[in-house]
Amino acid sequence: MNQEDVKIVLCTFPNVEKARQIGTVLVATQLAACVNLIPAIQSIYCWEGKVEEQEEVLALFKTTMARYSELQQVVAEMHPYEIPELVVLDLAAGLPAYLQWVLSSTQPVEGA
C-alpha cells in the first residue's frame, strides 16, 4: 500500500451522538484512522420532490481504499438515513508522516 491509497470520506449525520457512535466503531475496528466531527452544518437538499433544510453533523473519515468497502458496509448498516451521504475524496498530497500513520492505523485487525 502506498500513500496515494489514503482517502477522505465525507458523511453527514442527523446528530453528533450518532456520528460519534459510528465514528468510534470505525476507529475501533481500524476501518478509519481518524474521524473529525464538524457539528452544526446547514444542509439544503431536495428529497422526495421537496427542498429540505436541516442542521447536520459532517464527519470526515480518514481511511484507505483497501478498507473503504468494509467502512461503507458498516456505515450503511448503522446509519439512520435511508440513503446516507458517503463520498470518497482523493488526496492530491499530504504530510508523508501523517499519510503513513493513516496507512498503518487502518491495517486489518489480526484474527478479525
JOBEL-V714017 format. One record per residue. N is the residue number from 1. RES is the residue in one letter. SS is DSSP state (H for helix, E for strand, L for the rest). Layout:
BEGIN
N/RES/SS
N/RES/SS
END
This chain:
BEGIN
1/M/L
2/N/L
3/Q/H
4/E/H
5/D/H
6/V/E
7/K/E
8/I/E
9/V/E
10/L/E
11/C/E
12/T/E
13/F/E
14/P/L
15/N/L
16/V/H
17/E/H
18/K/H
19/A/H
20/R/H
21/Q/H
22/I/H
23/G/H
24/T/H
25/V/H
26/L/H
27/V/H
28/A/H
29/T/L
30/Q/L
31/L/L
32/A/L
33/A/L
34/C/E
35/V/E
36/N/E
37/L/E
38/I/E
39/P/E
40/A/E
41/I/E
42/Q/E
43/S/E
44/I/E
45/Y/E
46/C/E
47/W/E
48/E/L
49/G/L
50/K/E
51/V/E
52/E/E
53/E/E
54/Q/E
55/E/E
56/E/E
57/V/E
58/L/E
59/A/E
60/L/E
61/F/E
62/K/E
63/T/E
64/T/E
65/M/H
66/A/H
67/R/H
68/Y/H
69/S/H
70/E/H
71/L/H
72/Q/H
73/Q/H
74/V/H
75/V/H
76/A/H
77/E/H
78/M/H
79/H/L
80/P/L
81/Y/L
82/E/L
83/I/L
84/P/L
85/E/L
86/L/L
87/V/E
88/V/E
89/L/E
90/D/E
91/L/L
92/A/L
93/A/L
94/G/L
95/L/L
96/P/H
97/A/H
98/Y/H
99/L/H
100/Q/H
101/W/H
102/V/H
103/L/H
104/S/H
105/S/H
106/T/L
107/Q/L
108/P/L
109/V/L
110/E/L
111/G/L
112/A/L
END
